[in-house]
């Protein structure tokens, strides 16, 4: 049986994505034309590209910037385009 409680405030929403975007990758500090490289072993390139595209998509929505990803020799390059 469930007890119905009244006047209990809703806790604030927790989002690990924002904190990861703000601390792990420098998306918010980038200017148009800036880039950085995430080192990725070539054996995991496809999976890491997919993961980083998802992270960049969240950053695009959060900061209002546009990013492009390309495989580079050292891993995955991420550029701010807008």
N, C-alpha and C positions, 0 to 999 in steps of 0.2 A: 504494500500500500504506500502511496506517495502522499507527502504532506505538502499542501499548497501554502506558500509563504507570501505575504504581501509586503510591499515597501522595502524590498531588498534591491539595492542599486546594482546595475549591470557593471561588472568589472571591465576595465579598459581592454581593448583588443590587443593581443600580443602578436607580433609579427617578426619572426626570425629573419625574414627576407630583407627587411629594411636594414636591420643591424648588420647583416652580412654584406649587403651592398655598400653600406657606409664605411665598413671597416676593412673588409678583405680586398676589395677591388676599388681603384680610385675613380670610379665613374663620375662622382659629383665634383671632382677637382679638375676634370678634363675640359679643355677648350677645343673648339673646332679644329681639326687637323692633328690633334694629339693622339697618341697610341700607346699601348703597352702590350707585352707578350706574356702569356700564361704558358709556362713550360709543360708540355704534355708528351709522353712517350708515343711514338708513331703507332704502336700496337693498340692504343686506346683513343686514337684521334677521332674516329667517328662518334664514339660515345661522349667524349669530352666536348666536341663541337656542339653536339645536341644540348648538353648540360649548360655550356657557356652561352648558347643562344637564348636559352630560357632565362638565365641570370641577366643577360643584356636586355631582354624584353621587359623584365620587371624594372630594371634601371631606367629604361626609356619611359615607362609609365610614371615612375617615381619622380624623375628629374625633368622630364619633358625634352630630353635630348634624343638624338638618333645615333645608333652605333652600327658598324659593319664588322663582321668577323671574317678572317681569312686564315687558312693554314699557312704557316711560315716554317722555315727550317727548324727553328727552336721550339715550336709548339703552335699556339693559336694567337694571332695578332688581333687586337680589338682597337678600332679607330672610332673616334667621335666624328660624325659627318655633319651634324646640325646641332 
